[in-house]
Amino acid sequence: MSLVYIGFAPHPPIVIPPIGRGEEKACSITAQGLEKLSEALCATGAEILVCVSPHAPHIRQDPSSGLSLTYLEGIHDTLEGDLGAFNAPQIKYSLKTVPEILEALHRLGAQSVQAPLDHGVMVPLYFLQRAGWQGRLVVLSSPEETPEVWGKKIAQILDTIPARCAILASGDLSHRLKEDGPYGFHPSGPQFDRLIVQGLRTDPSLLPNLPEILVEEAAQCGYMPLLLALGARTGSCQVFSYEGPFGVGYMTAELYRSSPVARYARTCLQHFIEGKPSTVPNDPLLATQKSCFVTLHKDEDLRGCIGTLEPVRETLADEIRSNTLSAATRDPRFPPVQKEELSLITISVDVLGEMEKITDSTELDPYLYGVVVRSQGRTGLLLPRLSGVDSVDEQLAIARQKAGILPGEDIELWRFQVDRYYE
C-alpha cells in the first residue's frame, strides 16, 4: 500500500522562532511534538504529502453531492507561499504538486483553485523540512460535509500511487480555553479538547459522534481535518503533545503508521491464495520469538482472527505466517477467504507482551490491557482496544463467553499489553 503515514499537526505560527521571537518558548511542548511527528513521517520514506488545511480556499459545491472539497492547483504544477503575513517573508516554500492525484480528485467532484500556501500548511512544513523531508505536495481544503467519506476516497487514490504517501491533517483544537484567548472562555472549549485527546488515546471511533453544539461552541478549526484523516485508515493512535498556552488547544498526534510486520502478513496471505512470492522483511522484531494474533477485517467487519497465547514457533515471522493462514482459512466463525476478497481485506497484527497474573479486575483496563480468563482447563482471551468494548465488565463477559465459563464460576485472571501493527 502506498499510504504509509497519517498525522495531525497544529499550526500556530508563533511556534516558529523567527516569528515567535522568544514567545515560542511558551509552546515548547508543541514544538517538541511537531519535531517528533516530523521525524516519524520522514522515517517512513514518504515522498508525497497530502496536507488538509482548514485555511485553504474553499469553493462551496452542490450540497446534495455530499462531497465538498477544494484542492490547490499550482502554477506550472508548483505550489508556493511564504510567511510574510507573520513578519517572516524569508520563510518561503516552492514545492511540486502531483497532477495524477489532482486529476483523480477532480474526477470525484473536487474543484481546483489557484492560491498561495496558507499557514495551516507552512507551519508543519517548517518542521518537516527541518527534519529532512523533501517531496511533492498536495493541499486540500477542510471538507464541510462527510469528511470520513473523503478520507476513504483519498486513501484509495493514494493506494494507486507507486510512491510512498502521507496524509497530514492540520488544525488547532478549541480557541476558547482562556478568557484572554482569541474568543474568550467557554466550558465547551476544554471539554472538546479533553474528548479529542482522550478519544485518540482510547477509542477513536467515538470521535465522529461528538455533539454538534459542543463542536460549534468550542470554536475550533481541526475537527473536520481530523475526521478526514481518521476516515482514511485505521491505526494505532499516539498523542505526541497537547497544550493550550494562549487559549488555543495545540495537539500533535500520529494516527496511522504502516508497518513491515503487518505487510508481511499480507504477503503470506497472497502467497497462499495467489502463489505470489513471500520473503521475510529485514526487521529485527520478526526474528524474535514472540506470540501474536492476526486479525482480518473486510469493509471494517471482522473476517477472521487467530493467534497464540505464547510463542510456539522459532520466530515471530513464523508465528505471523501460521496465524495469518489460520485466520484466513480456519476461523470457525467464517468461511475461508477467497481470492476476490483480498483487495477488500485489511490486516493487523497484535504482538503480545508478557502475561501478568492479577488478583482483581480493578487491575484491568480495556484500552491498555488484554485479558485472559481461565477456569478448569477452559481459557478465554480478549485483545485490548476493541471497538465497542468500553468497560472491564464487558471485557470479562466476552472473554468468559469465548471460554464457555459461566458468570458465577471462579476464574483466574491474567493481563497483557500488545503492540498493534497495521499495513
C-alpha positions in Angstrom: 0.0 0.0 0.0 1.2 3.5 -0.8 -0.3 5.3 2.1 2.3 4.8 4.8 1.6 7.5 7.4 -1.2 9.8 8.8 -0.6 12.5 11.3 -2.3 15.5 12.9 -0.5 18.8 13.5 -1.4 22.2 14.9 -0.4 25.3 13.0 0.4 28.2 15.4 2.9 30.5 13.6 4.2 31.7 16.9 5.9 28.2 17.4 8.4 29.2 14.7 11.3 31.0 16.4 11.7 33.8 13.8 8.0 34.6 14.3 7.7 33.9 18.0 10.9 36.0 18.8 11.0 34.4 22.3 7.3 33.8 22.8 7.7 30.4 21.2 9.1 29.2 24.5 5.6 29.2 25.9 4.6 26.5 23.5 7.8 24.4 23.6 5.8 21.3 24.2 4.1 21.8 20.8 7.4 22.4 19.1 8.7 19.1 20.5 5.5 17.3 19.4 5.9 18.7 15.8 9.6 17.6 15.8 8.6 14.1 16.8 5.8 13.9 14.3 8.1 15.2 11.5 10.8 12.6 12.4 8.2 9.8 12.4 6.8 10.9 9.0 10.3 11.2 7.5 11.3 7.7 8.8 8.5 6.2 6.6 10.2 7.4 3.4 7.1 9.3 2.3 7.7 11.1 -0.9 4.3 12.7 -1.3 2.5 14.7 1.4 -1.3 15.4 1.2 -2.0 18.2 3.6 -5.5 19.1 4.7 -5.7 22.7 5.9 -8.8 24.4 7.3 -7.4 27.7 6.0 -7.0 26.7 2.3 -9.5 28.4 0.0 -12.9 26.6 -0.2 -15.3 26.5 -3.0 -18.8 25.7 -1.9 -20.2 22.8 -4.1 -23.7 21.4 -4.6 -24.8 20.3 -1.0 -26.7 17.3 -2.5 -23.4 15.7 -3.6 -22.1 15.5 0.0 -18.6 15.8 -1.4 -17.5 19.4 -0.8 -13.7 19.7 -1.3 -11.2 22.0 -2.9 -7.6 21.4 -3.9 -4.8 23.8 -4.8 -3.7 23.7 -8.4 -0.2 25.3 -8.7 1.2 27.4 -11.5 3.2 25.0 -13.7 2.5 22.3 -11.2 4.2 24.2 -8.4 2.7 25.4 -5.1 4.3 28.4 -3.4 3.9 30.5 -0.3 5.7 32.4 2.4 5.1 33.6 6.0 5.4 37.3 5.2 1.9 37.8 6.8 3.6 36.9 10.1 6.7 39.1 9.5 8.9 36.3 8.3 9.0 36.6 4.5 12.3 34.8 4.5 10.5 31.6 5.3 9.1 30.6 1.9 8.3 27.4 0.1 8.1 26.1 -3.5 7.1 22.5 -4.0 5.9 20.5 -6.9 2.4 19.1 -6.8 1.2 15.7 -8.1 -1.0 16.0 -11.2 -2.2 12.4 -11.1 -3.7 12.9 -7.6 -5.3 16.2 -8.6 -6.9 14.6 -11.6 -8.3 11.7 -9.5 -9.7 14.2 -7.0 -11.3 16.2 -9.9 -13.0 13.0 -11.2 -14.5 12.6 -7.7 -16.1 16.1 -7.8 -13.4 18.2 -6.0 -12.8 21.6 -7.5 -9.5 23.4 -8.1 -8.4 26.8 -7.1 -5.1 28.7 -7.5 -3.9 30.3 -4.3 -0.7 30.6 -2.2 0.1 28.2 0.5 -1.5 29.2 3.9 0.0 28.9 7.4 -2.0 25.7 8.0 0.4 24.1 5.5 3.5 26.1 6.0 3.9 25.8 9.8 4.0 22.0 9.7 6.2 22.2 6.5 8.7 24.3 8.6 9.3 21.4 10.9 9.1 18.7 8.3 11.8 20.3 6.2 14.0 20.8 9.3 13.6 17.1 9.8 14.8 16.4 6.3 11.6 15.9 4.3 11.8 16.7 0.6 9.0 15.7 -1.7 5.9 16.7 -3.5 2.8 18.3 -2.0 -1.0 18.2 -2.4 -3.1 20.7 -0.5 -6.7 20.2 0.2 -9.3 22.4 2.0 -11.2 21.1 5.0 -14.4 19.4 3.8 -17.6 20.8 5.1 -19.5 17.5 4.8 -18.7 13.8 5.0 -15.0 14.1 6.0 -14.8 10.3 6.6 -16.1 9.6 3.1 -13.4 11.9 1.6 -10.8 10.3 3.8 -11.6 6.9 2.5 -11.6 8.1 -1.1 -8.3 9.9 -0.8 -6.7 6.8 0.7 -8.0 4.8 -2.3 -6.4 7.3 -4.6 -3.1 7.2 -2.8 -3.0 3.4 -2.8 -2.8 3.6 -6.6 0.3 5.8 -6.5 3.7 4.0 -6.7 5.4 6.5 -4.4 5.0 6.4 -0.7 2.4 8.9 0.5 1.5 10.5 3.8 -1.6 12.5 5.0 -1.2 15.4 7.4 -4.3 16.9 8.8 -3.6 20.4 10.0 -5.8 22.1 12.6 -6.0 23.7 16.1 -8.4 22.5 18.7 -10.6 24.8 20.8 -9.9 28.6 20.6 -11.9 29.1 23.8 -9.7 27.7 26.6 -9.0 31.0 28.4 -10.7 34.4 28.9 -7.8 36.2 27.3 -7.8 33.7 24.3 -9.0 34.6 20.8 -12.7 34.1 21.6 -12.7 34.2 25.4 -13.5 31.2 27.6 -16.4 28.7 27.2 -16.8 25.4 29.2 -17.2 23.6 25.9 -13.6 24.5 24.9 -11.7 22.4 27.4 -14.4 19.7 27.3 -14.0 19.4 23.5 -10.2 19.2 23.7 -10.4 16.6 26.5 -12.7 14.4 24.5 -10.5 14.6 21.4 -7.2 13.8 23.2 -8.9 11.0 25.3 -10.7 9.6 22.3 -7.4 9.3 20.3 -5.8 7.6 23.3 -8.6 5.1 23.8 -11.3 4.7 21.1 -11.0 7.0 18.0 -14.2 5.5 16.6 -16.1 7.7 19.2 -14.9 11.0 17.8 -17.2 11.4 14.8 -20.2 11.3 17.1 -19.4 14.4 19.2 -22.5 16.6 19.8 -22.7 19.4 17.1 -23.3 22.1 19.7 -20.1 21.1 21.6 -18.1 21.3 18.4 -19.6 24.7 17.5 -19.1 26.2 21.0 -15.5 25.0 21.1 -14.6 27.4 18.2 -12.1 25.0 16.6 -10.6 24.5 13.2 -9.2 21.0 13.4 -12.2 18.7 13.8 -13.1 18.2 10.1 -9.5 17.6 9.0 -9.1 15.2 11.9 -12.2 13.2 10.9 -11.0 13.1 7.3 -7.6 11.7 8.5 -9.3 9.1 10.7 -11.5 8.1 7.8 -8.6 7.4 5.6 -7.2 4.5 7.5 -7.3 2.9 11.0 -4.2 2.8 13.0 -2.7 2.9 16.5 -3.0 6.5 17.6 -0.4 8.2 19.7 -0.8 11.7 21.0 2.7 13.2 21.0 1.8 16.5 22.7 -1.0 18.7 23.8 -1.1 22.2 25.5 -3.1 25.4 25.3 -0.8 28.2 26.4 -2.5 31.0 24.5 -6.1 29.9 25.0 -6.0 27.6 21.9 -5.5 23.9 22.0 -2.5 22.6 20.2 -2.3 18.8 19.6 0.2 16.7 17.6 -0.7 13.1 17.0 0.2 10.1 15.0 -3.0 8.4 13.6 -1.5 5.7 11.5 1.8 4.2 10.5 2.4 1.4 8.1 4.4 -1.5 9.4 6.5 -4.2 7.7 5.2 -6.6 10.4 1.6 -6.3 9.1 2.6 -6.0 5.5 4.4 -9.3 5.9 1.2 -10.9 7.0 -0.4 -9.8 3.7 2.4 -11.3 1.6 1.9 -14.5 3.5 -1.8 -14.5 2.6 -1.1 -13.5 -1.0 1.4 -16.3 -1.3 -1.1 -18.9 0.0 -4.0 -17.7 -2.2 -2.3 -16.3 -5.3 1.0 -18.1 -5.2 2.9 -14.8 -5.1 6.5 -14.8 -3.6 6.7 -14.3 0.2 10.0 -13.2 1.8 10.6 -12.1 5.4 11.4 -8.4 5.6 14.6 -7.3 7.2 13.0 -6.2 10.5 14.6 -7.2 13.8 11.3 -7.8 15.5 10.4 -10.5 13.1 13.4 -12.5 14.1 12.4 -12.5 17.8 10.4 -15.2 19.5 7.0 -13.7 20.4 3.3 -14.7 20.2 0.8 -12.8 18.1 -2.7 -12.5 16.9 -3.5 -11.8 13.3 -6.9 -10.1 12.6 -8.6 -9.7 9.2 -11.3 -7.1 8.5 -13.4 -6.8 5.4 -15.2 -3.5 4.9 -14.5 -2.8 8.6 -16.2 -6.0 9.7 -14.3 -8.9 11.4 -13.3 -11.5 8.8 -11.0 -13.7 10.9 -8.8 -13.7 14.0 -6.4 -16.4 15.2 -3.4 -16.2 17.5 -1.3 -17.8 20.1 -1.0 -17.0 23.8 2.6 -18.0 24.0 5.2 -18.4 21.1 5.1 -21.9 19.7 7.5 -21.3 16.8 11.1 -20.2 16.4 10.4 -16.6 15.2 7.6 -14.0 15.2 7.7 -14.3 11.4 6.8 -18.0 11.6 4.0 -17.1 14.1 2.6 -14.5 11.7 2.7 -16.8 8.7 0.9 -19.6 10.5 -1.7 -17.4 12.3 -2.4 -15.4 9.1 -3.3 -18.6 7.2 -5.3 -19.9 10.1 -7.2 -16.6 10.4 -8.0 -16.7 6.6 -8.9 -20.4 6.4 -9.6 -21.9 9.9 -11.5 -19.4 11.9 -14.7 -21.5 12.6 -16.9 -18.3 12.5 -16.2 -17.6 8.8 -15.7 -19.4 5.5 -12.2 -19.4 4.0 -11.1 -16.2 2.4 -11.4 -16.2 -1.4 -9.1 -14.6 -3.9 -11.6 -12.0 -4.9 -11.8 -10.7 -1.3 -8.1 -9.9 -1.0 -8.4 -6.3 -2.1 -11.2 -5.7 0.4 -9.3 -7.1 3.4 -7.2 -5.2 5.8 -4.8 -6.9 8.2 -3.5 -6.0 11.7 -1.0 -7.9 13.9 -1.0 -7.8 17.7 2.3 -8.8 19.2 1.7 -9.9 22.7 3.8 -8.8 25.7 4.4 -10.9 28.8 1.4 -12.4 30.7 1.0 -10.9 34.2 -1.2 -12.7 36.7 -3.5 -10.4 38.6 -5.8 -10.9 41.6 -8.6 -8.4 40.9 -10.4 -7.0 37.9 -9.6 -3.4 39.2 -6.2 -4.0 37.7 -7.7 -4.2 34.2 -8.2 -1.5 31.6 -9.8 -2.5 28.3 -7.9 0.2 26.4 -4.5 -0.7 27.9 -4.6 -4.4 28.7 -5.9 -7.5 27.0 -7.2 -10.2 29.4 -7.0 -13.9 29.8 -9.6 -15.8 31.9 -9.1 -19.4 33.0 -11.3 -21.9 34.8 -11.0 -25.7 35.0 -9.0 -26.0 31.8 -11.0 -23.5 29.8 -9.3 -20.4 28.5 -10.7 -17.2 27.0 -8.7 -14.2 25.6 -9.7 -10.8 24.6 -7.4 -8.2 23.0 -7.3 -4.6 24.2 -8.6 -1.5 22.3 -11.5 -3.3 20.6 -14.3 -1.1 19.2 -17.5 -1.4 21.4 -15.7 -2.8 24.4 -15.6 0.1 26.8 -15.6 -1.4 30.3 -13.8 -4.1 32.3 -17.2 -5.8 32.8 -17.8 -6.0 29.1 -14.3 -7.3 28.5 -14.6 -10.0 31.1 -18.1 -11.1 30.0 -16.9 -11.6 26.4 -13.7 -13.4 27.5 -15.9 -15.7 29.7 -18.3 -16.4 26.9 -15.4 -17.3 24.5 -14.2 -19.8 27.0 -17.6 -21.2 27.9 -17.2 -20.0 31.5 -20.5 -19.1 33.2 -20.9 -15.8 35.1 -20.9 -17.4 38.5 -17.8 -19.6 38.1 -14.5 -18.7 39.7 -11.7 -17.6 37.3 -8.1 -16.8 37.3 -7.0 -13.6 35.6 -4.0 -12.5 33.5 -3.4 -9.3 31.8 -1.1 -8.4 28.9 -0.2 -5.5 26.7 0.1 -5.5 22.9 1.9 -3.7 20.2 -0.6 -3.4 17.3 0.8 -3.1 13.8 -1.1 -2.1 10.6 -0.3 -2.5 6.9 
